[in-house]
């Protein structure tokens, strides 16, 4: 917790909260445009207006959350790189494992904030559309929070690259590839982690995401721990 508090101090004025808000609002804003332009047509496509609305919102969540992960992991790793403060940081009586974990949990925290805001924004805009059905709260919460757990392998991998690679182009390129793979994930096999974020089988995808996220997280910690700080 002490290291996490230190991370929050370091990322002050870095726009992390703004990015979380922007990502959540941006997903719903696309549906504001969508329903604002052709609401009557969209309502004619399904008898369950709320479920169809949530399906439209969900279609943009995977690419938004993968893009958010790429930006946040790069930003949190770049704090020390900007000031060349890695040696000073690790000269303090703190462990490299603790530092790595604090950065991972900090990014996870902002993903949770974005997921919470996504649920709120989705709910509020849905109410303005005056659907006749009852609000499917469980479905709304599931589609807002499940991707956060399913994306853990991508988060762990991007943080690993961002912390061990001193060349920013490597994690940036990897993030672009992750984004493109998520964008085309419908054509990928179900066993690929980019497909998990789409939640074809929600509970299984969440379980796989958390399990493989933990594995990649442990590998990343080991690699980060054994490297010399430059």
N, C-alpha and C positions, 0 to 999 in steps of 0.2 A: 504493500500500500504506500509505503514511503517513496519507493521508486516511481510508482504511478503518479503520485502527487507531484514529483519532480518533473515527470513527463508533461503533465498538464500545465505546469509553469512554463516549460520550454516551448510548448506549442501555442502559448497565448499569442494572440494577434496573427496566427498563421492561417486562420480561416477554416479550421476543422469543423466547428459548429455550423458555420455558414455553408460549407460543402454538404454536410448532413442534411440541413434544411433544404438546400437547393436541389439535391438529388431526390428527396421525397416529394417536394412540391413539383418538380419538373415532370415526374411520372404522372401525377394527377393532372397537371396543366395540359398535357397532351390530350387527355380525355375531355378536358374543358373545351378544347378546340374541336375535338371529334364530335362531342355531343352538341356543342354550340352550333356547328355547321349542319349536322344531319341527324338530329335527335329523333325525329319522327321515323326516319328510315331504320335507325338502330333499334328503336322500340318495336318495330314490326318484325324483327328477325327472331325474336324469342318471346315466349310467354312469361318467362321468369326474368324480369328486367334487372333485378339486383345481381343475379348470378351472371348475366351476360355483361353487365357493367364491370363486375369484378374480373371477369375473364379478359376484358379489354385492358384493364389496368395491369393485370398480371403479365400480359404479353410484353410489357416494357420493363418490368422489374429486373429480370436477369441481366440485361446489358447495362442497366443503370448501376446495379450493385457491383458488377465486375469492374466497370469503369471507376466507381468510387473506391473500391479496394486498391486498384492500381495507383490512383492519385494519393490516397491516404498513406499507403505503405511507403511510397516514394518520398512523400513530405516528411514523415516521421523519421526516416533514415537520413534524410538530407539535412536535418537540424545540426547534427554533429559535423557532417561533411562541410557545411558552409563555413564553419568557424575552425575547422580542423581540430575539433575538441575531443576526439576519441581517446587519445592518450591521457588527457587531463581527466576525462570522465572515469576511465578505468583505473586511474592512479588513486582514486578514492577507495575507501574500504567497502566496496560493493562488488557483487559477483557478476560476471558476464552473463551467467544464466538468468539472474534476476533482472538485469537490464534488458535482455532479449525478451523475457516474459512480460515485462512491464510495457514494452512497446507493442507487443502482440495484443495484450489486454486493452491497451489504450485505443488501438484501431478497432478492436471488437466492440468497445464501448460506444464509439461513434457510429458503428454499424447498427447497434441496438437503438441508439437515438434516432437514426434515420428510419429504421423499421417502425418505431413507435409513431413518429411523425407521419409516415406513410399511411398507417392505419387511421390516424386522426384526419388527415386531409382527404383520404378516400371516403371515409364516413361522412364528413361534412359536405363534400360536394355531392355525394350520392343523395343526401337529404334534399338538396336544392333541386334535384331532378324529379321529385314528387312521384317516386315509384309507388305502386299500390301494394306490393308485397312487403312482408316484414323484413327487417334488416338481418341478413345472415351473419351474425356477429362471429360465430366460430369460423366460418369460411373466410371472413375478412381478416381475422387475426392470423389464421393459418397462412394465407398467401402473403401477409405482411412480414411475418417473422420466420417462417420456414426457410426462405432463401438465405437468410443470414447464417443459418447453420449449414445449409447445403454448400455454401460458398467457401467454407473453411479450408479445404485443400488449396484453393486458389489464393486465399489470403495468406496461408502459411508459406506457400511457395514464393509469392511476390515479396513478402517480408524478408524471407531468407535471401533472395537475390539482392534486394535493396540494401541489406545490411552487410553482405559479404563482398559485393562487387563495388569497386571504387570507380568504375566507369558507368556513369548514369545511363548510357545508351543501352546497356544490357537489360536492366529491369524495365526500362521504358519499352524496348522492343518486345520483351516477353509480355508486358501488359497489353500491348497492341494485338499481339497474337492471341492472347487469352480473350480479349474483347471480340475479335473476329470469329474465334471458335465458338464463343457463346452466341454470337449473332446467328451463326449457321448451325446451332446445336440440334435443331430439329432433324437434320440429316445425319447426325452422328449416332453411333451405337449407344444403347442405354447405359453401358458400363463406363462411359467417359464422364469425368467430373463436370464438364461444361454442360452436359445434358441434365445433371442432377439439379442444377440451379433452376431449370424449367419445371421441376417437380412432376415428372410423369408418374411417379409413384411416391407421393409426399413423405410418408413415414420412412420408407426404405431409403430414399434420397437423403433425408436428414440424418439417419443413422450412418450411412456411408460417408456423408460429408464430415460428420464429427469424428468418425474413426480414422479416415485417411488424413483429415486435417491434423489430428493429434500425431499421427505417424510422421508426417512431413514436418510438423512443428518440432518434434524431438530430433529428427535428422538435422534440421536447421540449427537448433541449439548446439548440437554436438559439433557441427562444422564451424559455427561462430566461436565456440569456446576454444577450439584447438588452433584457430588462426591468430597470427600475430597482428596486433593493431598497428596500422601505419599512420 
